[in-house]
Amino acid sequence: MEQTIELPAFRRSAELRPASIDPETRSVEVIWSTGARVRRAALFGEPHDEELSMAPEHVRLERLNAGAPFLKVHEAHDLDAVIGSVVPGSARIENGQGIARIRLSERDAVGDIWRDIEAGHIRAVSIGYQVHRFEISKPDGQRELWRAVDWTPFEISAVPVGADPAAGFRAKGEHHDCVLQRRDAPTSEGASPMTGRTQTAAETAEQKSTTTAAPEETSMTDDKTGAADKQTRAADTKPKATKPAPDPAPEERARGVDTDALVSEARAQERERVSTIHGLADKLQLERGFADDLIKRGVSIDEARRLILDQVAARADETRTFPHVSIPLGRRDATVTRREAISNALLHRYSPTLFPLEDAAREYRGMTLMELARESLETAGASTRGLSRDEVATRALHSTSDFPEILAAVTNKTLRQAYEAYPRTFPLFCRQVLATDFKAMHRVQLGEAPQLLKVGESGEFKRGTLGESKESYRIETYGRVVAITRQVLINDDLDAFTRIPAMYGNSIAQLESDVVWDIVTSNPAMADGTALFHSTHKNLAGTGAALGVDSVGLARAAMRKQTGLDKKTVLNIRPAFLIVPAALELKAEQLVAQNLVPAQSGNVVPQSIRTLSPIAEPRLDAASETAWYLAASPNQIDTIEYAYLEGQQGAYIETRNGFDVDGVEIKCRLDFGAKAIDWRGLYKNPGA
C-alpha cells in the first residue's frame, strides 16, 4: 500500500574528520551520514524508528556535489550564516558512510570558526535532508521501521552539540511530498497509525515499558518547539502515569485482592499525572486553564506532552517575527541614522561639491576627528572623562563603538566615487562577463552555420559541421592594505582616509585599463598560435598608412571581407569604433566631423566613416603614436572580453581593527581578468 504525505526536512548529527584538515585549502572532510537507526517522535501517529539507506542508488547526491552550503547552526535565512560550501564533486558513499569535503570561506568573519576547527574545539556537525520515499514495515512486537530508500542531503552545518535531540524543524511552507510504502497490512484493532487513533491497553503498556528503556536519539520536532521539547523532556523525569484505575470490582475483593493498595496506587498515579501536566504547562508558560482542561479530560502524560508541544508551536506561529522588515522614514534605528550623519559630515568636509550636507549631519559639521571619536565612545556608554587624546583615539579604534564603521563607510564611498569617476575607454568596444571562480574560463568561438546546398528531386540532404576555436583566461586578484592609525585621529588628518582611498580608486581603474590595453599593444598570441594582429588573420595592414579617408576605407573593406572559421562564409563585419593614440585624437575627430559644403567632392567624408565613434587612449602612445585601429561592436562579434568575480564587480573594500598597526586596516581588492576572444572584430594599421 502506498500513500503520499507532506513531510518537513530533517536533521541528523554528523562528525568531522580532524585528521583530514588541509590548512592550505582551508578544508576538512566530514562523515555526513552512516544511516544508523534512530528514534523519531510522532509526526502523525505513534513514534517510530527511522533508518537511512546508504545504498548509492537510494541517495541523491546532486545538491551536495553542486556545492551545497556549509551553514552556521542551520541558519538558512541569513547570508552571513553561509561559512563555506561542499567542494563540488567530493560527496560520495564509501563502505556505507557518506563522506564529503567542506571548504570554509576566506572571509575574516569565518577565521575564528576555522581556527576552532583546527584546534579541535568544533567537532560536531549536522546535516539537513529531505526524504522522498519511505518503506514502512513493522517487525513483530516492535515499533514501525521507516526506511528511507529515496532521500536528498542538501546542507551541512557546524553545531555546538552534535546529537541534539530536538535538532529537527517543521517550518510552515517548507514541507515536501513523501511516498510511504507499507509492507504489511494495517492492524486490525482501530484505525491506521497514520490517523492518530487511540491506543489499546496493550499498546499503552508496551509504550510505557518502552519509555523507561535506555534513551535513543530522537529528533525532528518543530523548529519552534525544539526548545520546548527539551524543557519538556527535562521536566518529565518522573515515572509515566496513565488514567486512574477504576475501583476494583466486588469479585476481586472476594478473591482476596488488596483493594486498598490498588486504590492507593491509582490515587498516586493520578496525583502524579496532575502535577506533571501542571508542571509542564507552568514551565512552558501556558495558561492554567489549558492544563486544567487536559486533566479534566483524563489525558495521559504522553498525550498531554504532545498536545502541550502543539500548543507551544501554535503560539510561536502567532507571535513570530521576521528579520527583514521595512522601516518607515523617520523611524529608523537611531544608531544607523547617527552613523550615516557623521559619515556625511566627514564626506562633505572632504568634498562639498560631491557630497552635499544633509540636514541630519549639520550638528556634526566642523567637529574634529578627535571630537567625533569621543562622541562615539560616549554614545556607546564609555566614559571619556579624564582620558588623554591618545587614550581616546586608541579606545575609539579598538572598542565596541561604531567609530571604525564610520571610518570604513567614509573610505568606501570616497574610493567608489573616485573609481567610477576615472575615465575608462575600453568598455565601449569590449564585453563584460562575470566569473564564478578563479578557474580558467574557456570561450568557444563557434564557426558559422554551413552553407545550404541545393537538393535535387529525390535528393539526399548532406550533413554539415560547425568549426570552433577555443580561447581561455582566468581572473587574477590584485590588492593592497592601508592603515588608519591613532596618529591620524590625533592630528585630525582627514586626508588620510579620504584622499588616500580616492587615490586607490583611481589606481584600481587605471589597473583595469592597463590590463585591457596591454592586450592591444603587446599583440599576444591567440589559441591558434598566431598573434592577435597578423596578416594570417587578415586584420593587419601590410603597409602602414596615415589616418585618412582612403586608409580607413581599406581597413573597413578588410573587416567586411573577413570569413568564418569555415574560410567560406563572409561575415560582413561593420566597424563601429575608431581607436587612436592621444597624438591622433584631433585628426580622428576631424575625420568623423560633419562636412560643411566642401570645395571639392573628393573631400567629402562618407557617412559610413562619419558614423565611427572615435576612442582616444593615451596608453597607445607609448607603443606607437601613428598606429590606429578599428573595432566592431561586441554585440556583432567578440573582440576583447573582461571579467570580474561574481558579486565583486569593481573595487572591494574590507576593514578590520589592526594588529600589526595601532589603528584600522583597510584592504582594497580587485578580482579582474581580460582576454582577446576573436581577432576578426579588430583591425590594426601601423600608421605612417
C-alpha distance (Angstrom), angle and dihedral (degrees) to the residues before:
residue distance angle dihedral
M1 . . .
E2 3.82 . .
Q3 3.78 128.1 .
T4 3.84 130.8 177.0
I5 3.81 117.8 -142.7
E6 3.81 137.3 164.3
L7 3.79 116.2 -102.8
P8 3.81 133.1 -178.7
A9 3.78 124.0 -125.4
F10 3.82 114.7 -89.1
R11 3.79 136.8 -144.9
R12 3.78 134.1 -146.4
S13 3.74 135.3 -176.4
A14 3.80 119.0 -103.6
E15 3.80 135.7 173.3
L16 3.79 141.0 -124.8
R17 3.79 123.4 -125.2
P18 3.84 101.9 -131.8
A19 3.81 92.1 -172.0
S20 3.81 90.4 61.3
I21 3.83 95.9 61.0
D22 3.82 113.2 133.7
P23 3.83 110.1 -167.0
E24 3.82 93.4 -171.1
T25 3.80 94.8 59.3
R26 3.82 93.0 27.8
S27 3.80 90.5 -127.8
V28 3.80 139.4 131.2
E29 3.79 135.2 -176.3
V30 3.79 122.4 -114.8
I31 3.78 132.7 -163.3
W32 3.78 97.3 -137.5
S33 3.81 98.4 -178.4
T34 3.80 144.4 0.6
G35 3.81 94.2 -178.7
A36 3.81 91.9 -122.6
R37 3.80 118.6 173.3
V38 3.81 114.0 -101.0
R39 3.79 136.3 177.8
R40 3.79 115.6 -105.7
A41 3.77 126.2 -158.5
A42 3.79 115.9 -121.2
L43 3.80 113.7 -80.6
F44 3.79 97.1 175.0
G45 3.82 107.0 -4.9
E46 3.77 134.5 -17.7
P47 3.81 126.6 3.0
H48 3.80 114.2 -91.6
D49 3.80 142.4 -176.6
E50 3.80 120.1 -102.7
E51 3.79 126.8 -155.8
L52 3.81 127.7 -178.3
S53 3.78 116.2 -142.5
M54 3.81 109.5 -132.2
A55 3.79 93.9 -164.4
P56 3.83 106.1 129.6
E57 3.79 91.9 -126.5
H58 3.83 91.0 55.9
V59 3.84 98.0 53.4
R60 3.80 123.0 72.8
L61 3.82 105.8 -145.9
E62 3.80 97.4 173.5
R63 3.83 96.0 103.5
L64 3.80 94.1 47.2
N65 3.81 93.0 46.2
A66 3.80 90.4 47.9
G67 3.82 89.4 64.2
A68 3.82 103.9 -85.7
P69 3.82 113.8 -160.0
F70 3.79 124.8 -94.5
L71 3.81 102.9 -142.3
K72 3.76 138.0 -166.4
V73 3.84 107.6 -112.4
H74 3.83 94.4 -29.7
E75 3.82 94.1 -62.2
A76 3.80 100.3 162.9
H77 3.80 99.7 168.5
D78 3.82 102.7 59.7
L79 3.81 126.6 68.3
D80 3.82 90.7 -150.0
A81 3.82 87.4 62.3
V82 3.84 90.2 67.1
I83 3.82 101.1 93.6
G84 3.79 97.7 165.9
S85 3.78 144.7 -33.0
V86 3.77 143.1 -116.4
V87 3.81 110.8 -88.8
P88 3.82 103.5 -109.1
G89 3.79 112.5 -104.3
S90 3.84 94.8 11.3
A91 3.82 97.4 103.7
R92 3.79 111.3 101.8
I93 3.80 143.9 142.8
E94 3.80 118.3 -116.0
N95 3.81 125.0 175.4
G96 3.80 92.1 -18.1
Q97 3.82 94.2 -48.5
G98 3.79 128.8 111.5
I99 3.82 109.5 -133.6
A100 3.81 131.2 -179.2
R101 3.80 138.3 160.7
I102 3.80 118.3 -121.3
R103 3.79 122.8 -155.8
L104 3.81 118.0 -159.4
S105 3.79 124.3 -139.3
E106 3.81 120.8 -97.9
R107 3.82 90.8 -132.1
D108 3.78 115.0 127.1
A109 3.80 89.7 -126.6
V110 3.82 89.8 62.9
G111 3.79 94.1 49.5
D112 3.81 94.3 89.2
I113 3.81 91.7 51.2
W114 3.80 91.7 50.6
R115 3.79 91.8 49.5
D116 3.81 90.3 50.8
I117 3.81 89.6 51.5
E118 3.81 90.8 50.1
A119 3.80 90.6 48.8
G120 3.79 91.8 48.7
H121 3.80 96.3 -116.0
I122 3.81 92.5 118.6
R123 3.80 109.2 50.5
A124 3.78 104.3 139.3
V125 3.78 125.5 87.4
S126 3.77 134.2 167.7
I127 3.80 134.7 -154.5
G128 3.77 131.5 -139.6
Y129 3.79 116.9 -144.9
Q130 3.79 143.5 167.0
V131 3.79 125.5 -138.7
H132 3.81 117.5 -143.7
R133 3.82 99.0 177.6
F134 3.80 134.6 21.2
E135 3.80 125.6 -169.0
I136 3.81 106.0 -150.8
S137 3.78 124.8 -158.1
K138 3.79 133.6 161.6
P139 3.80 116.9 -145.7
D140 3.78 114.8 -151.7
G141 3.80 112.5 -78.0
Q142 3.83 93.5 -2.1
R143 3.79 138.6 98.9
E144 3.78 120.6 -87.2
L145 3.81 113.7 -82.7
W146 3.81 114.8 -139.3
R147 3.81 107.3 -164.3
A148 3.82 115.3 -168.3
V149 3.82 108.3 -139.4
D150 3.81 96.8 167.3
W151 3.81 117.4 36.4
T152 3.81 141.9 142.1
P153 3.83 127.9 -143.1
F154 3.81 106.5 -151.9
E155 3.83 108.7 170.9
I156 3.80 142.7 16.1
S157 3.80 123.4 -149.2
A158 3.77 137.6 -166.5
V159 3.82 108.5 -127.0
P160 3.81 134.5 -179.3
V161 3.82 94.0 -129.0
G162 3.78 120.7 27.8
A163 3.80 103.4 -158.2
D164 3.80 97.6 51.4
P165 3.82 105.9 168.5
A166 3.81 90.6 -153.6
A167 3.78 98.6 40.9
G168 3.77 95.9 123.1
F169 3.74 131.0 94.8
R170 3.76 138.1 -156.3
A171 3.78 104.2 -171.9
K172 3.78 120.3 179.3
G173 3.75 114.8 -99.9
E174 3.82 93.8 18.8
H175 3.80 99.9 89.4
H176 3.78 122.1 118.0
D177 3.78 135.2 -164.7
C178 3.80 118.2 -89.8
V179 3.82 127.3 -176.8
L180 3.82 116.1 -135.2
Q181 3.80 113.8 -156.7
R182 3.81 112.1 -169.2
R183 3.77 117.1 -157.2
D184 3.83 96.1 -166.2
A185 3.80 132.7 47.3
P186 3.81 120.9 -100.0
T187 3.80 115.8 -88.2
S188 3.76 116.0 -91.3
E189 3.78 94.0 -129.4
G190 3.81 111.6 82.0
A191 3.78 126.8 -37.1
S192 3.83 131.2 -33.1
P193 3.81 116.6 -71.3
M194 3.80 87.5 -113.8
T195 3.81 90.3 66.8
G196 3.78 95.1 60.8
R197 3.83 93.8 -119.5
T198 3.82 124.5 -176.6
Q199 3.80 113.4 -90.2
T200 3.75 121.8 -115.2
A201 3.77 120.0 -121.7
A202 3.80 91.1 -103.4
E203 3.79 92.1 51.3
T204 3.80 90.6 48.0
A205 3.77 90.4 53.2
E206 3.83 90.8 47.0
Q207 3.80 91.8 49.8
K208 3.80 91.1 46.7
S209 3.77 91.2 53.7
T210 3.81 90.4 46.2
T211 3.79 93.7 54.0
T212 3.79 91.4 57.0
A213 3.80 92.6 54.2
A214 3.80 124.6 95.1
P215 3.82 109.9 -61.5
E216 3.80 119.2 -104.4
E217 3.80 129.2 -159.8
T218 3.77 111.2 -78.2
S219 3.75 129.6 -177.8
M220 3.74 149.9 144.5
T221 3.74 105.6 81.5
D222 3.77 121.9 141.1
D223 3.76 116.7 -55.1
K224 3.77 87.7 -131.1
T225 3.80 93.2 46.8
G226 3.80 98.3 43.4
A227 3.80 92.8 96.5
A228 3.77 90.9 42.9
D229 3.79 90.2 52.1
K230 3.78 90.5 53.7
Q231 3.80 90.8 51.8
T232 3.77 90.8 47.2
R233 3.80 92.5 52.0
A234 3.79 90.7 46.6
A235 3.78 93.0 49.4
D236 3.78 94.1 42.9
T237 3.81 98.7 69.4
K238 3.78 96.4 124.5
P239 3.82 124.3 93.5
K240 3.78 115.4 -78.2
A241 3.81 118.1 -105.2
T242 3.76 131.8 -160.7
K243 3.80 132.4 -157.4
P244 3.78 114.3 -49.2
A245 3.76 111.3 -86.8
P246 3.81 116.5 -114.0
D247 3.77 121.5 -108.0
P248 3.85 108.2 -82.6
A249 3.77 116.4 -98.0
P250 3.85 119.8 -106.4
E251 3.82 91.8 -110.9
E252 3.80 89.2 59.2
R253 3.79 89.3 56.7
A254 3.75 88.4 49.8
R255 3.82 90.4 55.2
G256 3.79 90.3 55.0
V257 3.79 98.6 -102.9
D258 3.84 113.0 162.9
T259 3.80 96.9 -116.0
D260 3.81 93.4 175.9
A261 3.81 89.9 58.9
L262 3.79 91.4 48.6
V263 3.79 91.9 49.8
S264 3.80 91.5 47.9
E265 3.79 91.3 49.9
A266 3.79 91.8 48.7
R267 3.80 91.6 50.1
A268 3.82 91.0 48.7
Q269 3.79 90.9 50.7
E270 3.79 91.5 49.6
R271 3.80 92.4 49.3
E272 3.79 88.3 49.2
R273 3.81 91.3 50.6
V274 3.80 93.5 48.8
S275 3.80 95.3 46.1
T276 3.82 92.8 45.8
I277 3.81 94.2 50.8
H278 3.81 92.2 46.0
G279 3.80 90.3 46.8
L280 3.81 93.4 51.4
A281 3.81 92.4 46.7
D282 3.81 92.6 48.5
K283 3.81 92.9 46.9
L284 3.81 91.6 52.4
Q285 3.82 91.7 42.5
L286 3.80 96.5 -117.7
E287 3.79 124.2 156.7
R288 3.79 116.3 -83.6
G289 3.80 90.6 -130.6
F290 3.83 91.2 59.9
A291 3.83 90.8 56.8
D292 3.82 91.9 44.5
D293 3.81 90.0 54.1
L294 3.82 91.2 53.1
I295 3.79 90.6 50.4
K296 3.79 93.1 46.6
R297 3.81 91.8 52.3
G298 3.80 91.5 51.6
V299 3.81 94.7 -118.7
S300 3.81 113.9 176.7
I301 3.80 120.8 -121.1
D302 3.81 93.5 -107.1
E303 3.80 92.4 50.1
A304 3.82 90.7 43.6
R305 3.79 90.6 54.3
R306 3.81 91.0 53.8
L307 3.82 92.6 48.0
I308 3.81 91.4 47.1
L309 3.80 91.6 52.8
D310 3.80 90.6 48.9
Q311 3.79 89.5 51.5
V312 3.82 91.6 50.8
A313 3.81 90.3 49.8
A314 3.81 92.3 49.2
R315 3.78 91.1 50.5
A316 3.81 91.1 48.4
D317 3.82 89.9 53.6
E318 3.79 90.8 53.6
T319 3.81 95.1 51.0
R320 3.81 105.0 31.6
T321 3.81 119.2 124.2
F322 3.78 132.6 -157.9
P323 3.81 125.8 -125.7
H324 3.81 94.9 -136.0
V325 3.77 109.4 69.9
S326 3.78 131.6 151.4
I327 3.78 113.9 -120.7
P328 3.82 114.8 -146.9
L329 3.78 117.4 -122.4
G330 3.80 110.3 -86.4
R331 3.82 94.3 25.6
R332 3.79 100.5 74.5
D333 3.77 121.7 132.5
A334 3.80 109.6 -75.8
T335 3.81 92.5 -135.2
V336 3.81 93.2 54.6
T337 3.81 91.9 45.0
R338 3.80 92.0 49.9
R339 3.81 92.4 46.6
E340 3.81 92.5 52.1
A341 3.80 91.4 45.9
I342 3.82 92.5 54.6
S343 3.81 90.7 46.1
N344 3.79 90.4 51.8
A345 3.81 91.6 49.3
L346 3.80 91.1 53.2
L347 3.81 93.1 45.2
H348 3.81 90.5 49.5
R349 3.78 89.1 51.7
Y350 3.84 88.5 52.0
S351 3.83 96.0 47.4
P352 3.83 119.6 -1.8
T353 3.80 90.9 -174.2
L354 3.79 97.6 52.8
F355 3.81 95.9 38.3
P356 3.83 114.5 36.1
L357 3.79 115.9 -155.6
E358 3.80 114.1 -100.6
D359 3.81 122.7 -144.3
A360 3.82 93.4 -113.6
A361 3.82 90.6 54.5
R362 3.81 97.3 54.8
E363 3.80 94.4 91.2
Y364 3.82 89.8 58.3
R365 3.79 96.1 46.5
G366 3.79 112.1 119.5
M367 3.81 95.3 15.4
T368 3.79 115.3 134.2
L369 3.77 123.2 -126.0
M370 3.81 90.4 -104.5
E371 3.80 91.3 52.4
L372 3.80 90.8 50.0
A373 3.81 91.1 47.7
R374 3.82 90.6 51.9
E375 3.82 89.5 47.2
S376 3.81 91.6 53.1
L377 3.80 92.9 49.9
E378 3.79 93.5 49.9
T379 3.81 91.8 46.8
A380 3.81 88.2 54.2
G381 3.81 89.1 54.6
A382 3.81 98.7 -101.9
S383 3.79 118.2 132.9
T384 3.81 115.4 -128.7
R385 3.81 96.5 -176.7
G386 3.79 109.5 131.1
L387 3.83 95.1 7.6
S388 3.78 119.4 134.5
R389 3.81 121.9 -128.1
D390 3.80 89.4 -103.1
E391 3.82 92.3 52.3
V392 3.80 92.3 47.7
A393 3.80 91.4 50.4
T394 3.81 93.3 47.4
R395 3.80 94.8 47.9
A396 3.80 93.6 44.4
L397 3.80 90.5 55.5
H398 3.82 96.4 43.6
S399 3.81 106.0 31.0
T400 3.78 135.3 83.7
S401 3.80 91.1 -91.7
D402 3.79 118.8 117.7
F403 3.81 93.9 -122.0
P404 3.85 94.5 105.1
E405 3.82 88.4 52.4
I406 3.81 90.4 51.3
L407 3.80 91.1 51.9
A408 3.82 90.5 46.9
A409 3.82 91.7 51.2
V410 3.81 91.6 50.6
T411 3.82 94.1 48.2
N412 3.79 92.0 46.1
K413 3.81 93.7 52.2
T414 3.79 94.6 46.0
L415 3.79 92.1 48.3
R416 3.81 92.8 46.9
Q417 3.81 92.1 48.0
A418 3.80 92.4 50.8
Y419 3.81 92.1 44.8
E420 3.80 92.9 53.3
A421 3.81 93.0 43.5
Y422 3.81 95.4 55.8
P423 3.85 110.7 102.7
R424 3.81 108.8 -115.0
T425 3.80 114.3 -176.8
F426 3.80 102.5 -177.7
P427 3.87 100.0 73.6
L428 3.81 89.6 73.4
F429 3.80 94.9 71.0
C430 3.84 101.3 19.3
R431 3.80 130.4 79.8
Q432 3.81 122.6 -124.6
V433 3.82 121.9 -144.3
L434 3.82 136.0 168.6
A435 3.80 124.5 -120.0
T436 3.80 119.5 -147.5
D437 3.82 93.7 -155.7
F438 3.80 143.8 -5.7
K439 3.79 95.6 -89.2
A440 3.79 120.9 115.8
M441 3.80 112.6 -80.8
H442 3.79 115.1 -141.1
R443 3.79 118.3 -150.4
V444 3.80 113.0 -163.7
Q445 3.80 111.0 -156.8
L446 3.79 103.7 -154.4
G447 3.76 119.4 -149.8
E448 3.76 123.1 -124.2
A449 3.78 123.0 -80.7
P450 3.83 110.7 -86.8
Q451 3.77 115.9 -98.2
L452 3.78 116.9 -96.3
L453 3.78 116.0 -106.8
K454 3.76 126.5 -148.1
V455 3.80 113.6 -100.3
G456 3.78 116.4 -153.3
E457 3.75 126.8 -147.1
S458 3.82 109.0 -62.0
G459 3.80 85.6 0.3
E460 3.78 127.1 148.4
F461 3.78 124.6 -111.2
K462 3.79 110.3 -121.8
R463 3.78 121.9 -138.7
G464 3.79 123.3 -118.9
T465 3.80 133.4 -162.7
L466 3.79 135.4 -143.5
G467 3.77 118.6 -125.5
E468 3.79 119.3 -141.8
S469 3.79 141.6 -167.5
K470 3.81 124.2 -163.5
E471 3.82 128.5 -145.6
S472 3.81 123.5 -179.9
Y473 3.80 137.3 -171.0
R474 3.80 139.9 151.2
I475 3.77 137.7 -142.0
E476 3.79 120.7 -105.7
T477 3.80 131.0 -152.2
Y478 3.80 121.4 -120.9
G479 3.80 124.5 -178.9
R480 3.80 151.8 142.8
V481 3.80 136.7 -163.7
V482 3.80 124.9 -133.7
A483 3.80 125.3 -175.4
I484 3.80 131.9 -141.8
T485 3.79 104.9 -152.4
R486 3.77 132.0 -164.5
Q487 3.81 87.5 -105.9
V488 3.83 87.4 66.8
L489 3.80 90.6 57.8
I490 3.78 95.0 43.7
N491 3.82 91.2 49.7
D492 3.83 92.2 43.3
D493 3.81 88.8 -128.5
L494 3.79 101.1 170.2
D495 3.81 92.2 171.7
A496 3.80 90.3 67.3
F497 3.79 93.1 73.6
T498 3.82 100.5 24.5
R499 3.79 108.8 39.6
I500 3.81 95.0 32.6
P501 3.85 93.4 54.6
A502 3.82 88.3 44.4
M503 3.80 88.5 54.6
Y504 3.79 88.6 50.0
G505 3.82 89.2 52.8
N506 3.80 90.2 54.6
S507 3.79 90.5 45.6
I508 3.81 92.6 53.8
A509 3.80 92.9 49.2
Q510 3.82 89.6 47.9
L511 3.81 90.1 50.4
E512 3.80 91.3 55.0
S513 3.80 90.7 50.6
D514 3.80 91.5 47.0
V515 3.82 91.5 53.9
V516 3.81 94.8 48.7
W517 3.82 99.1 41.1
D518 3.80 90.9 46.0
I519 3.81 86.3 67.0
V520 3.81 89.5 58.6
T521 3.82 96.8 44.5
S522 3.83 99.5 38.2
N523 3.84 93.1 48.4
P524 3.85 95.6 -147.3
A525 3.79 124.6 -158.2
M526 3.81 118.8 -94.0
A527 3.80 126.4 -138.5
D528 3.82 90.2 -84.4
G529 3.82 90.4 60.7
T530 3.81 93.8 -110.6
A531 3.82 123.9 115.7
L532 3.80 118.6 -99.5
F533 3.83 91.9 -112.3
H534 3.81 108.3 39.9
S535 3.77 139.1 135.1
T536 3.81 88.6 -117.6
H537 3.79 88.2 61.3
K538 3.83 89.5 47.1
N539 3.82 91.1 -131.3
L540 3.83 100.3 104.9
A541 3.80 123.3 79.2
G542 3.80 112.2 -122.2
T543 3.82 91.6 -141.5
G544 3.77 124.8 29.2
A545 3.79 116.9 -116.5
A546 3.76 132.7 -174.3
L547 3.79 117.6 -104.5
G548 3.80 108.0 -85.9
V549 3.78 145.5 120.2
D550 3.80 95.2 -81.5
S551 3.80 96.7 46.2
V552 3.81 92.8 45.3
G553 3.80 88.7 48.9
L554 3.80 91.5 54.5
A555 3.82 91.3 47.7
R556 3.79 91.2 49.0
A557 3.81 90.9 50.6
A558 3.82 91.2 50.5
M559 3.82 90.7 53.9
R560 3.79 92.6 48.0
K561 3.82 90.5 52.6
Q562 3.81 94.3 52.7
T563 3.81 112.0 125.0
G564 3.77 132.9 -148.0
L565 3.76 125.9 -104.7
D566 3.79 88.7 -83.0
K567 3.85 87.5 66.1
K568 3.82 88.7 -130.7
T569 3.82 111.4 69.7
V570 3.82 110.9 87.2
L571 3.83 108.5 -138.5
N572 3.82 98.5 -163.0
I573 3.82 91.8 -149.8
R574 3.79 113.0 -165.8
P575 3.83 115.4 -150.5
A576 3.78 115.0 -130.7
F577 3.84 104.1 178.7
L578 3.80 134.7 49.8
I579 3.82 107.5 -153.1
V580 3.81 117.5 -162.5
P581 3.83 139.0 162.8
A582 3.79 117.5 -104.3
A583 3.82 89.3 -99.0
L584 3.83 90.2 65.8
E585 3.80 97.9 38.8
L586 3.85 95.0 104.5
K587 3.79 92.8 46.0
A588 3.80 91.4 50.0
E589 3.80 91.4 50.5
Q590 3.81 90.8 49.5
L591 3.80 90.8 49.2
V592 3.80 94.3 56.2
A593 3.83 95.3 36.6
Q594 3.81 121.0 115.3
N595 3.83 112.7 -89.3
L596 3.81 116.9 -119.6
V597 3.86 106.9 -152.0
P598 3.82 98.9 -57.7
A599 3.80 117.0 -141.2
Q600 3.80 91.7 -128.8
S601 3.79 128.9 34.6
G602 3.77 89.3 -132.5
N603 3.79 89.1 66.5
V604 3.80 92.8 61.6
V605 3.81 112.2 114.5
P606 3.82 109.3 -142.2
Q607 3.79 117.7 -115.1
S608 3.81 91.1 -120.7
I609 3.82 90.0 62.1
R610 3.79 93.9 43.0
T611 3.81 88.8 57.1
L612 3.81 89.9 65.7
S613 3.82 113.7 108.1
P614 3.83 110.9 -134.6
I615 3.83 117.6 -133.7
A616 3.82 116.2 -169.0
E617 3.82 115.0 -163.6
P618 3.85 119.8 180.0
R619 3.84 91.6 -157.5
L620 3.81 87.8 72.6
D621 3.82 91.7 61.5
A622 3.81 92.1 69.0
A623 3.82 89.4 60.2
S624 3.83 98.4 36.9
E625 3.78 135.8 -19.1
T626 3.81 92.3 -156.9
A627 3.81 105.1 43.8
W628 3.80 116.8 100.3
Y629 3.80 134.4 -178.3
L630 3.79 143.9 -153.2
A631 3.81 121.8 -145.5
A632 3.80 131.8 -171.8
S633 3.77 124.4 -135.8
P634 3.85 111.9 -87.8
N635 3.81 86.5 -130.5
Q636 3.82 89.4 67.7
I637 3.80 101.3 39.6
D638 3.80 137.7 -9.7
T639 3.80 116.9 -91.3
I640 3.83 117.5 156.8
E641 3.81 120.8 -11.4
Y642 3.81 125.2 -157.2
A643 3.79 126.7 -170.3
Y644 3.81 140.9 -161.7
L645 3.78 126.7 -163.4
E646 3.79 108.5 -94.9
G647 3.80 109.9 -96.1
Q648 3.83 91.9 13.9
Q649 3.80 102.6 76.4
G650 3.78 109.9 164.9
A651 3.78 124.8 -18.8
Y652 3.81 118.3 -1.2
I653 3.81 124.6 -161.8
E654 3.83 129.0 -157.9
T655 3.81 127.0 177.3
R656 3.79 134.8 -167.1
N657 3.78 139.2 164.4
G658 3.78 107.0 -84.7
F659 3.79 123.1 -113.2
D660 3.80 101.6 178.4
V661 3.81 89.8 38.7
D662 3.78 129.5 42.8
G663 3.78 98.8 -117.4
V664 3.79 142.5 30.4
E665 3.82 122.2 -36.0
I666 3.80 119.4 -146.1
K667 3.80 117.8 -160.0
C668 3.79 118.3 -161.0
R669 3.81 116.1 -162.9
L670 3.81 137.1 -179.2
D671 3.82 125.4 -172.4
F672 3.80 105.3 -164.9
G673 3.80 143.1 145.6
A674 3.83 139.3 167.6
K675 3.82 139.1 -169.4
A676 3.82 139.6 174.3
I677 3.80 104.4 -111.6
D678 3.83 102.0 -178.1
W679 3.80 131.1 14.8
R680 3.80 95.8 -158.5
G681 3.82 93.6 77.6
L682 3.83 92.9 57.0
Y683 3.83 133.3 64.9
K684 3.83 131.3 -175.3
N685 3.80 132.0 -160.1
P686 3.85 114.1 -172.2
G687 3.81 89.2 -144.9
A688 3.77 128.7 -145.7
